[in-house]
Amino acid sequence: MVVYNPIWLQFIFYIAIAGFPCLSGYMFYLAYEAFPNSGLSGAGVFLFLGVAVAYISYIRLLLAKFVPAKVVFDESHFTVEMKGTKNSYAWSDIALVKNYESSQILKLFDSNGTTIYVVDHMTPGYKQFAEKVNEVVGI
């Protein structure tokens, strides 16, 4: 099985990665503008949205490096191909899995705490890959 983002999806991911921090900043600006007229109750909504979008922006930045990555996997191992380099891992090399459900990202770590791979739920092949990770490691 293969997990990778086609060019059109990479383009969308990069727009979202760049756009979400701008949206967060705009929400904080709206909170600043709403505060004199509506007080904290009016600005609070924008502050909450700004913080939520900032959190999603942070998680999306974790994905940025892995957007062009291609992963080929089978029952015994998986290989992450990125920028011309290939790194093969046994499923047992995964020491920790973080599932960011709010931004729908799955992040894999090795025993040293190094990020092996980050994948978005929209990536073709994600479902089969996540099922295999869940089967081997548990999410």
DSSP file (Angstrom, degrees, kcal/mol; ACC not computed):
  #  RESIDUE AA STRUCTURE BP1 BP2  ACC     N-H-->O    O-->H-N    N-H-->O    O-->H-N    TCO  KAPPA ALPHA  PHI   PSI    X-CA   Y-CA   Z-CA
    1    1 A M              0   0    0      0, 0.0    72,-2.6     0, 0.0     2,-0.4   0.000 360.0 360.0 360.0 153.5    0.0    0.0    0.0
    2    2 A V  E     -A   72   0A   0     70,-0.2     2,-0.5     2,-0.1    70,-0.2  -0.966 360.0-166.5-127.0 139.7    1.1    3.6   -0.6
    3    3 A V  E     +A   71   0A   0     68,-3.1    68,-3.1    -2,-0.4     2,-0.3  -0.985  32.9 130.3-123.4 118.2    0.3    6.8    1.3
    4    4 A Y  E     -A   70   0A   0    120,-1.2    66,-0.2    -2,-0.5   122,-0.1  -0.987  52.1-114.9-161.7 160.7    1.1   10.1   -0.4
    5    5 A N        -     0   0    0     64,-0.6   118,-0.1    62,-0.5    -2,-0.0  -0.892  30.4-134.5-101.0 119.8   -0.3   13.5   -1.3
    6    6 A P    >>  -     0   0    0      0, 0.0     4,-2.4     0, 0.0     3,-0.6  -0.253  34.6 -98.3 -63.3 163.9   -0.8   14.2   -5.0
    7    7 A I  H 3> S+     0   0    0      1,-0.3     4,-2.3     2,-0.2     5,-0.2   0.871 123.3  54.0 -54.4 -43.3    0.4   17.6   -6.2
    8    8 A W  H 3> S+     0   0    0      1,-0.2     4,-1.6     2,-0.2    -1,-0.3   0.873 111.2  45.7 -63.5 -35.8   -3.1   19.2   -6.0
    9    9 A L  H <> S+     0   0    0     -3,-0.6     4,-2.7     2,-0.2    -1,-0.2   0.856 109.1  55.0 -75.4 -35.2   -3.5   18.1   -2.4
   10   10 A Q  H  X S+     0   0    0     -4,-2.4     4,-2.6     2,-0.2    -2,-0.2   0.919 106.8  52.4 -60.1 -42.3    0.0   19.3   -1.5
   11   11 A F  H  X S+     0   0    0     -4,-2.3     4,-2.0    -5,-0.2    -2,-0.2   0.922 110.2  47.2 -59.1 -46.0   -1.0   22.7   -2.9
   12   12 A I  H  X S+     0   0    0     -4,-1.6     4,-2.5     2,-0.2    -2,-0.2   0.913 111.4  51.4 -63.6 -43.4   -4.2   22.7   -0.7
   13   13 A F  H  X S+     0   0    0     -4,-2.7     4,-2.9     1,-0.2    -2,-0.2   0.928 109.9  48.7 -59.9 -45.4   -2.2   21.7    2.4
   14   14 A Y  H  X S+     0   0    0     -4,-2.6     4,-2.0     1,-0.2    -1,-0.2   0.874 110.4  50.9 -66.0 -35.8    0.4   24.4    1.9
   15   15 A I  H  X S+     0   0    0     -4,-2.0     4,-2.8    -5,-0.2    -1,-0.2   0.927 113.3  46.0 -63.7 -43.9   -2.3   27.0    1.4
   16   16 A A  H  X S+     0   0    0     -4,-2.5     4,-2.4     2,-0.2    -2,-0.2   0.906 110.5  52.9 -65.4 -41.0   -4.0   25.8    4.7
   17   17 A I  H  < S+     0   0    0     -4,-2.9    -1,-0.2     1,-0.2    -2,-0.2   0.883 118.1  37.1 -62.5 -38.3   -0.6   25.8    6.5
   18   18 A A  H  X S+     0   0    0     -4,-2.0     4,-0.8    -5,-0.2    -2,-0.2   0.823 118.3  50.6 -80.3 -33.0    0.0   29.4    5.4
   19   19 A G  H  X S+     0   0    0     -4,-2.8     4,-2.4    -5,-0.2    -2,-0.2   0.827  96.8  64.6 -78.4 -33.6   -3.6   30.6    5.8
   20   20 A F  H  X S+     0   0    0     -4,-2.4     4,-2.5     1,-0.2    -1,-0.2   0.897 101.1  49.7 -63.6 -41.8   -4.5   29.3    9.3
   21   21 A P  H  > S+     0   0    0      0, 0.0     4,-2.5     0, 0.0    -1,-0.2   0.896 111.8  50.6 -62.8 -35.7   -2.0   31.6   11.1
   22   22 A C  H  X S+     0   0    0     -4,-0.8     4,-2.2     2,-0.2    -2,-0.2   0.910 110.2  49.4 -64.6 -41.7   -3.3   34.5    9.1
   23   23 A L  H  X S+     0   0    0     -4,-2.4     4,-2.1     2,-0.2    -1,-0.2   0.899 110.3  50.8 -63.8 -40.8   -6.9   33.6   10.1
   24   24 A S  H  X S+     0   0    0     -4,-2.5     4,-2.0     2,-0.2    -2,-0.2   0.932 110.0  49.4 -62.0 -46.2   -5.8   33.3   13.7
   25   25 A G  H  X S+     0   0    0     -4,-2.5     4,-2.1     1,-0.2    -1,-0.2   0.878 109.4  52.6 -60.0 -38.2   -4.2   36.8   13.6
   26   26 A Y  H  X S+     0   0    0     -4,-2.2     4,-2.5     2,-0.2    -1,-0.2   0.882 106.5  52.9 -65.9 -38.2   -7.4   38.2   12.0
   27   27 A M  H  X S+     0   0    0     -4,-2.1     4,-2.0     2,-0.2    -2,-0.2   0.903 109.5  48.7 -63.6 -40.5   -9.5   36.7   14.8
   28   28 A F  H  X S+     0   0    0     -4,-2.0     4,-2.2     2,-0.2    -2,-0.2   0.881 110.4  51.6 -66.3 -37.3   -7.2   38.4   17.4
   29   29 A Y  H  X S+     0   0    0     -4,-2.1     4,-2.3     2,-0.2    -2,-0.2   0.920 109.0  50.1 -63.3 -43.6   -7.5   41.7   15.4
   30   30 A L  H  X S+     0   0    0     -4,-2.5     4,-2.4     1,-0.2    -2,-0.2   0.871 109.1  52.3 -63.2 -35.8  -11.4   41.3   15.5
   31   31 A A  H  X S+     0   0    0     -4,-2.0     4,-1.8     2,-0.2    -1,-0.2   0.915 109.0  50.0 -64.1 -42.2  -11.2   40.7   19.3
   32   32 A Y  H  < S+     0   0    0     -4,-2.2    -2,-0.2     1,-0.2    -1,-0.2   0.898 114.0  45.0 -61.7 -41.7   -9.1   43.9   19.6
   33   33 A E  H  X S+     0   0    0     -4,-2.3     4,-0.5     1,-0.2    -2,-0.2   0.845 113.9  49.1 -71.7 -34.2  -11.7   45.8   17.5
   34   34 A A  H  X>S+     0   0    0     -4,-2.4     4,-3.2     1,-0.2     5,-0.6   0.767  93.7  76.6 -78.0 -25.4  -14.7   44.4   19.4
   35   35 A F  H  X5S+     0   0    0     -4,-1.8     4,-1.8     1,-0.2    -1,-0.2   0.889  92.3  48.7 -57.9 -46.6  -13.4   45.0   22.9
   36   36 A P  H  45S+     0   0    0      0, 0.0    -1,-0.2     0, 0.0    -2,-0.1   0.870 122.7  33.9 -63.0 -34.5  -14.2   48.8   23.0
   37   37 A N  H  <5S+     0   0    0     -4,-0.5    -2,-0.2    -3,-0.3    -3,-0.1   0.882 135.0  20.4 -86.8 -41.5  -17.7   48.4   21.8
   38   38 A S  H  X5S-     0   0    0     -4,-3.2     4,-0.7     1,-0.3     3,-0.5   0.508  93.7-140.8-110.9  -8.2  -18.8   45.0   23.2
   39   39 A G  H  X< -     0   0    0     -4,-1.8     4,-2.1    -5,-0.6     3,-0.3  -0.304  56.8 -36.9  75.1-164.5  -16.4   44.5   26.1
   40   40 A L  H  > S+     0   0    0      1,-0.2     4,-2.4     2,-0.2    -1,-0.2   0.815 135.2  61.2 -66.5 -30.9  -14.9   41.2   27.0
   41   41 A S  H  > S+     0   0    0     -3,-0.5     4,-0.7     2,-0.2    -1,-0.2   0.899 110.3  40.0 -65.5 -38.7  -18.1   39.3   26.1
   42   42 A G  H  X S+     0   0    0     -4,-0.7     4,-0.7    -3,-0.3     3,-0.3   0.872 120.1  44.2 -75.4 -38.1  -17.9   40.4   22.5
   43   43 A A  H  X S+     0   0    0     -4,-2.1     4,-2.6     1,-0.2    -2,-0.2   0.770 100.1  72.9 -76.5 -25.3  -14.2   40.0   22.2
   44   44 A G  H  X S+     0   0    0     -4,-2.4     4,-2.8     1,-0.2     5,-0.2   0.855  92.1  54.4 -59.5 -37.9  -14.2   36.7   24.0
   45   45 A V  H  X S+     0   0    0     -4,-0.7     4,-2.4    -3,-0.3    -1,-0.2   0.939 112.0  43.7 -62.3 -46.1  -15.7   34.9   21.0
   46   46 A F  H  X S+     0   0    0     -4,-0.7     4,-2.7     2,-0.2    -2,-0.2   0.870 112.6  52.9 -68.2 -36.2  -13.0   36.1   18.7
   47   47 A L  H  X S+     0   0    0     -4,-2.6     4,-2.5     2,-0.2    -2,-0.2   0.933 110.2  48.0 -62.7 -45.0  -10.3   35.4   21.3
   48   48 A F  H  X S+     0   0    0     -4,-2.8     4,-2.5     1,-0.2    -2,-0.2   0.938 114.2  45.7 -60.6 -47.6  -11.6   31.8   21.7
   49   49 A L  H  X S+     0   0    0     -4,-2.4     4,-2.7     1,-0.2     5,-0.2   0.893 111.7  53.0 -63.5 -39.2  -11.6   31.3   17.9
   50   50 A G  H  X S+     0   0    0     -4,-2.7     4,-2.0     2,-0.2    -1,-0.2   0.910 111.3  45.3 -62.9 -42.2   -8.2   32.9   17.6
   51   51 A V  H  X S+     0   0    0     -4,-2.5     4,-2.2     2,-0.2    -2,-0.2   0.912 113.5  50.3 -67.3 -42.6   -6.7   30.5   20.1
   52   52 A A  H  X S+     0   0    0     -4,-2.5     4,-2.1     1,-0.2    -2,-0.2   0.924 113.4  44.7 -62.0 -45.3   -8.5   27.5   18.5
   53   53 A V  H  X S+     0   0    0     -4,-2.7     4,-2.3     1,-0.2    -1,-0.2   0.855 110.7  55.1 -69.2 -34.1   -7.2   28.4   15.1
   54   54 A A  H  X S+     0   0    0     -4,-2.0     4,-2.2    -5,-0.2    -2,-0.2   0.902 107.9  49.6 -63.9 -39.9   -3.7   29.1   16.5
   55   55 A Y  H  X S+     0   0    0     -4,-2.2     4,-2.2     2,-0.2    -2,-0.2   0.936 111.5  47.4 -63.6 -46.4   -3.6   25.6   18.0
   56   56 A I  H  X S+     0   0    0     -4,-2.1     4,-2.5     1,-0.2    -1,-0.2   0.877 110.0  54.8 -62.7 -36.5   -4.7   24.0   14.7
   57   57 A S  H  X S+     0   0    0     -4,-2.3     4,-2.0     2,-0.2    -1,-0.2   0.919 106.9  50.2 -61.3 -43.9   -2.0   26.2   13.0
   58   58 A Y  H  X S+     0   0    0     -4,-2.2     4,-1.1     1,-0.2    -2,-0.2   0.931 111.9  46.8 -60.7 -46.4    0.6   24.8   15.3
   59   59 A I  H >X S+     0   0    0     -4,-2.2     4,-0.8     1,-0.2     3,-0.5   0.899 110.7  53.0 -63.9 -40.1   -0.5   21.2   14.6
   60   60 A R  H >X S+     0   0    0     -4,-2.5     4,-1.1     1,-0.2     3,-0.6   0.843 101.3  59.9 -64.8 -33.6   -0.5   21.9   10.8
   61   61 A L  H 3X S+     0   0    0     -4,-2.0     4,-0.5     1,-0.2    -1,-0.2   0.825  98.0  59.6 -64.0 -29.7    3.0   23.2   11.0
   62   62 A L  H << S+     0   0    0     -4,-1.1     3,-0.3    -3,-0.5     4,-0.3   0.831 106.2  48.9 -63.3 -31.3    4.0   19.8   12.3
   63   63 A L  H XX S+     0   0    0     -4,-0.8     3,-1.4    -3,-0.6     4,-0.6   0.743  88.1  86.0 -78.5 -25.7    2.7   18.4    9.0
   64   64 A A  H >< S+     0   0    0     -4,-1.1     3,-1.0     1,-0.3    -1,-0.2   0.831  87.2  50.4 -51.3 -44.1    4.5   20.8    6.7
   65   65 A K  T 3< S+     0   0    0     -4,-0.5    -1,-0.3    -3,-0.3    -2,-0.1   0.814 114.0  45.7 -64.1 -30.2    7.7   18.9    6.4
   66   66 A F  T X4 S+     0   0    0     -3,-1.4     3,-1.1    -4,-0.3    -1,-0.2   0.375  80.2  99.2 -99.7   3.5    5.9   15.6    5.6
   67   67 A V  T << S+     0   0    0     -3,-1.0   -62,-0.5    -4,-0.6    -1,-0.2   0.911  90.4  40.3 -57.7 -44.8    3.4   17.0    3.0
   68   68 A P  T 3  S+     0   0    0      0, 0.0    -1,-0.2     0, 0.0    15,-0.2   0.475  93.2 118.2 -84.7   2.3    5.6   15.8    0.0
   69   69 A A    <   -     0   0    0     -3,-1.1   -64,-0.6    13,-0.1     2,-0.4  -0.277  49.8-154.4 -69.8 152.4    6.5   12.5    1.7
   70   70 A K  E     -AB   4  81A   0     11,-2.5    11,-3.4   -66,-0.2     2,-0.5  -0.997   7.0-163.5-126.9 130.9    5.5    9.1    0.2
   71   71 A V  E     -AB   3  80A   0    -68,-3.1   -68,-3.1    -2,-0.4     2,-0.5  -0.963   5.4-169.6-119.9 129.2    5.1    6.0    2.4
   72   72 A V  E     +AB   2  79A   0      7,-2.1     7,-2.8    -2,-0.5     2,-0.3  -0.970  19.3 175.6-113.6 128.9    5.1    2.5    1.1
   73   73 A F  E     + B   0  78A   0    -72,-2.6     5,-0.2    -2,-0.5     2,-0.2  -0.957  15.1 165.8-138.1 155.0    4.0   -0.2    3.7
   74   74 A D        -     0   0    0      3,-2.4    -2,-0.0    -2,-0.3     0, 0.0  -0.688  59.0 -67.7-142.7-162.4    3.3   -3.8    4.0
   75   75 A E  S    S+     0   0    0     -2,-0.2    16,-0.1     1,-0.2     3,-0.1   0.777 127.3  36.2 -68.3 -27.4    2.9   -6.3    6.8
   76   76 A S  S    S-     0   0    0      1,-0.2    15,-1.1    14,-0.1     2,-0.3   0.777 122.9 -15.2-101.4 -29.1    6.5   -6.2    8.0
   77   77 A H  E     - C   0  90A   0     13,-0.2    -3,-2.4    14,-0.1     2,-0.3  -0.945  50.4-129.8-160.2 176.8    7.7   -2.6    7.5
   78   78 A F  E     -BC  73  89A   0     11,-2.8    11,-3.1    -2,-0.3     2,-0.4  -0.988  13.2-147.6-140.3 152.0    7.1    0.8    6.0
   79   79 A T  E     -BC  72  88A   0     -7,-2.8    -7,-2.1    -2,-0.3     2,-0.6  -0.978   4.8-153.4-123.7 128.5    9.4    3.1    4.1
   80   80 A V  E     -BC  71  87A   0      7,-2.9     7,-2.3    -2,-0.4     2,-0.6  -0.902  11.6-167.0-102.4 117.7    9.2    6.9    4.2
   81   81 A E  E     +BC  70  86A   0    -11,-3.4   -11,-2.5    -2,-0.6     2,-0.4  -0.923  17.8 159.2-108.5 121.8   10.5    8.6    1.0
   82   82 A M  E >   - C   0  85A   0      3,-2.7     3,-1.9    -2,-0.6   -13,-0.1  -0.970  64.0 -13.1-147.5 126.7   11.1   12.3    1.3
   83   83 A K  T 3  S-     0   0    0     -2,-0.4     3,-0.1     1,-0.3    -1,-0.1   0.856 128.3 -50.2  52.6  41.2   13.3   14.6   -0.8
   84   84 A G  T 3  S+     0   0    0      1,-0.2     2,-0.4     0, 0.0    -1,-0.3   0.374 116.2 108.1  84.0  -4.7   15.1   11.7   -2.5
   85   85 A T  E <   -C   82   0A   0     -3,-1.9    -3,-2.7     2,-0.0     2,-0.5  -0.852  52.2-155.2-107.8 144.6   16.0    9.8    0.7
   86   86 A K  E     -C   81   0A   0     -2,-0.4     2,-0.5    -5,-0.2    -5,-0.2  -0.969   8.1-173.6-120.0 130.0   14.3    6.6    1.8
   87   87 A N  E     -C   80   0A   0     -7,-2.3    -7,-2.9    -2,-0.5     2,-0.4  -0.988  11.0-155.3-122.1 123.0   14.2    5.5    5.5
   88   88 A S  E     -C   79   0A   0     -2,-0.5     2,-0.4    -9,-0.2    -9,-0.2  -0.792  12.4-175.5-100.5 141.2   12.8    2.0    6.2
   89   89 A Y  E     -C   78   0A   0    -11,-3.1   -11,-2.8    -2,-0.4     2,-0.2  -0.988  23.4-131.4-133.9 140.6   11.2    1.1    9.6
   90   90 A A  E >   -C   77   0A   0     -2,-0.4     3,-1.9   -13,-0.2     4,-0.3  -0.591  34.8-113.6 -78.3 155.0    9.9   -2.0   11.1
   91   91 A W  G >  S+     0   0    0    -15,-1.1     3,-1.4     1,-0.3    -1,-0.1   0.825 117.9  63.2 -60.2 -29.3    6.5   -1.6   12.7
   92   92 A S  G 3  S+     0   0    0      1,-0.3    -1,-0.3     3,-0.0   -15,-0.1   0.633  85.4  74.9 -71.2 -12.6    8.1   -2.2   16.0
   93   93 A D  G <  S+     0   0    0     -3,-1.9     2,-0.7    17,-0.1    18,-0.4   0.669  72.7  96.0 -71.7 -16.3   10.3    0.9   15.5
   94   94 A I    <   +     0   0    0     -3,-1.4    16,-0.2    -4,-0.3     3,-0.1  -0.670  46.0 168.9 -78.3 113.7    7.2    3.0   16.4
   95   95 A A        +     0   0    0     14,-2.4     2,-0.3    -2,-0.7    15,-0.2   0.754  63.6  17.8 -95.7 -29.2    7.5    3.8   20.1
   96   96 A L  E     -D  109   0B   0     13,-1.4    13,-2.6     2,-0.0     2,-0.4  -1.000  58.1-163.4-147.8 141.4    4.7    6.4   20.4
   97   97 A V  E     -D  108   0B   0     -2,-0.3     2,-0.5    11,-0.2    11,-0.2  -0.995   4.9-165.3-126.6 128.9    1.7    7.5   18.3
   98   98 A K  E     -D  107   0B   0      9,-2.7     9,-3.0    -2,-0.4     2,-0.7  -0.969   3.3-163.0-114.1 126.3   -0.1   10.8   18.8
   99   99 A N  E     -D  106   0B   0     -2,-0.5     2,-1.5     7,-0.2     7,-0.2  -0.902   2.8-162.4-109.7 103.4   -3.5   11.2   17.2
  100  100 A Y  E  >> +D  105   0B   0      5,-2.7     5,-1.9    -2,-0.7     4,-0.9  -0.677  13.4 177.6 -84.5  88.8   -4.4   14.8   17.0
  101  101 A E  T  45S+     0   0    0     -2,-1.5    -1,-0.2     1,-0.2     3,-0.1   0.830  71.8  61.6 -66.8 -32.7   -8.2   14.3   16.5
  102  102 A S  T  45S+     0   0    0      1,-0.2    -1,-0.2    -3,-0.2    -2,-0.1   0.865 121.5  23.9 -64.7 -34.4   -9.0   18.0   16.5
  103  103 A S  T  45S-     0   0    0     -3,-0.5    -1,-0.2     2,-0.1    -2,-0.2   0.325 108.3-123.7-111.4   6.6   -6.9   18.6   13.4
  104  104 A Q  T  <5 +     0   0    0     -4,-0.9    17,-2.1     1,-0.2     2,-0.4   0.904  59.9 141.2  56.2  53.1   -7.0   15.0   12.2
  105  105 A I  E   < -DE 100 120B   0     -5,-1.9    -5,-2.7    15,-0.2     2,-0.5  -0.969  39.9-152.9-125.5 140.5   -3.3   14.3   12.1
  106  106 A L  E     -DE  99 119B   0     13,-2.8    13,-2.6    -2,-0.4     2,-0.4  -0.962  13.7-167.9-113.7 126.7   -1.4   11.1   13.1
  107  107 A K  E     -DE  98 118B   0     -9,-3.0    -9,-2.7    -2,-0.5     2,-0.4  -0.967   3.7-158.6-122.9 128.7    2.2   11.5   14.3
  108  108 A L  E     -DE  97 117B   0      9,-3.0     8,-3.0    -2,-0.4     9,-1.1  -0.878   8.6-170.7-110.2 137.1    4.6    8.6   14.7
  109  109 A F  E     -DE  96 115B   0    -13,-2.6   -14,-2.4    -2,-0.4   -13,-1.4  -0.907  14.5-136.8-123.3 150.9    7.7    8.7   16.9
  110  110 A D    >   -     0   0    0      4,-2.2     3,-1.7    -2,-0.3   -16,-0.1  -0.339  45.1 -86.3 -91.7-176.0   10.7    6.4   17.4
  111  111 A S  T 3  S+     0   0    0    -18,-0.4   -17,-0.1     1,-0.3    -1,-0.0   0.687 127.8  57.7 -68.9 -18.1   12.2    5.4   20.7
  112  112 A N  T 3  S-     0   0    0      2,-0.1    -1,-0.3     0, 0.0     3,-0.1   0.490 119.2-108.7 -86.2  -4.2   14.5    8.5   20.7
  113  113 A G  S <  S+     0   0    0     -3,-1.7     2,-0.3     1,-0.3    -2,-0.1   0.513  72.0 144.1  87.2   5.7   11.4   10.8   20.4
  114  114 A T        -     0   0    0      1,-0.1    -4,-2.2     2,-0.0     2,-0.4  -0.593  57.2-111.6 -79.4 137.4   12.3   11.6   16.8
  115  115 A T  E     -E  109   0B   0     -2,-0.3    -6,-0.3    -6,-0.2     3,-0.1  -0.550  32.5-178.7 -70.6 124.3    9.3   12.1   14.5
  116  116 A I  E     -     0   0B   0     -8,-3.0     2,-0.3    -2,-0.4    -1,-0.2   0.883  64.6 -17.2 -86.1 -47.6    9.2    9.3   11.9
  117  117 A Y  E     -E  108   0B   0     -9,-1.1    -9,-3.0     2,-0.0     2,-0.4  -0.984  48.6-156.3-162.3 145.5    6.1   10.5    9.9
  118  118 A V  E     -E  107   0B   0     -2,-0.3     2,-0.4   -11,-0.2   -11,-0.2  -1.000  20.4-177.5-127.8 130.4    3.2   12.8   10.2
  119  119 A V  E     -E  106   0B   0    -13,-2.6   -13,-2.8    -2,-0.4     2,-0.2  -0.984  18.2-138.4-134.5 141.5    0.1   12.1    8.1
  120  120 A D  E >   -E  105   0B   0     -2,-0.4     3,-1.4   -15,-0.2   -15,-0.2  -0.637  25.3-119.9 -93.3 152.7   -3.2   13.9    7.6
  121  121 A H  T 3  S+     0   0    0    -17,-2.1     6,-0.2     1,-0.3     5,-0.1   0.724 111.7  60.4 -65.7 -20.6   -6.6   12.1    7.4
  122  122 A M  T 3  S+     0   0    0    -18,-0.2    -1,-0.3     4,-0.1     3,-0.1   0.618  77.9 110.0 -82.4 -12.0   -7.1   13.5    3.9
  123  123 A T  S X  S-     0   0    0     -3,-1.4     3,-2.4     1,-0.1     4,-0.3  -0.454  82.3-108.0 -66.2 128.0   -4.0   11.9    2.5
  124  124 A P  T 3  S+     0   0    0      0, 0.0  -120,-1.2     0, 0.0    -1,-0.1  -0.355 107.5  24.3 -57.5 130.7   -4.9    9.0    0.1
  125  125 A G  T 3> S+     0   0    0   -122,-0.2     4,-2.1    -4,-0.1     5,-0.2   0.345  86.4 120.9  93.9  -4.1   -4.1    5.7    1.8
  126  126 A Y  H <>  +     0   0    0     -3,-2.4     4,-3.4     1,-0.2     5,-0.3   0.910  68.5  54.8 -57.2 -46.4   -4.4    7.2    5.3
  127  127 A K  H  > S+     0   0    0     -4,-0.3     4,-2.3     1,-0.2    -1,-0.2   0.919 111.2  43.1 -59.0 -47.8   -7.2    4.9    6.5
  128  128 A Q  H  > S+     0   0    0      2,-0.2     4,-2.0     1,-0.2    -1,-0.2   0.895 116.3  49.0 -65.5 -39.9   -5.3    1.7    5.7
  129  129 A F  H  X S+     0   0    0     -4,-2.1     4,-2.6     2,-0.2    -2,-0.2   0.934 111.9  47.8 -65.4 -46.4   -2.1    3.1    7.1
  130  130 A A  H  X S+     0   0    0     -4,-3.4     4,-2.7     1,-0.2    -2,-0.2   0.881 110.7  52.3 -63.3 -38.4   -3.8    4.2   10.4
  131  131 A E  H  X S+     0   0    0     -4,-2.3     4,-2.3    -5,-0.3    -1,-0.2   0.907 110.5  47.9 -63.3 -40.9   -5.5    0.9   10.7
  132  132 A K  H  X S+     0   0    0     -4,-2.0     4,-2.3     2,-0.2     5,-0.2   0.919 112.4  48.5 -65.9 -43.5   -2.2   -0.9   10.4
  133  133 A V  H  X>S+     0   0    0     -4,-2.6     4,-3.2     1,-0.2     5,-1.6   0.918 112.8  48.7 -60.9 -43.7   -0.6    1.5   12.9
  134  134 A N  H  <5S+     0   0    0     -4,-2.7    -2,-0.2     3,-0.2    -1,-0.2   0.891 111.2  50.4 -63.5 -39.7   -3.5    0.8   15.3
  135  135 A E  H  <5S+     0   0    0     -4,-2.3    -2,-0.2    -5,-0.2    -1,-0.2   0.897 121.6  32.3 -63.9 -41.9   -3.2   -2.9   14.8
  136  136 A V  H  <5S+     0   0    0     -4,-2.3    -2,-0.2    -5,-0.1    -3,-0.2   0.911 140.1   9.4 -84.9 -46.2    0.5   -2.9   15.5
  137  137 A V  T  <5S-     0   0    0     -4,-3.2    -3,-0.2    -5,-0.2    -2,-0.1   0.796  94.8-125.6-107.0 -39.1    1.0   -0.2   18.1
  138  138 A G      <       0   0    0     -5,-1.6   -41,-0.2    -6,-0.1    -4,-0.1   0.269 360.0 360.0  91.3 136.3   -2.4    1.0   19.1
  139  139 A I              0   0    0     -5,-0.1   -40,-0.2   -43,-0.1    -1,-0.1   0.391 360.0 360.0-107.4 360.0   -3.6    4.5   19.0
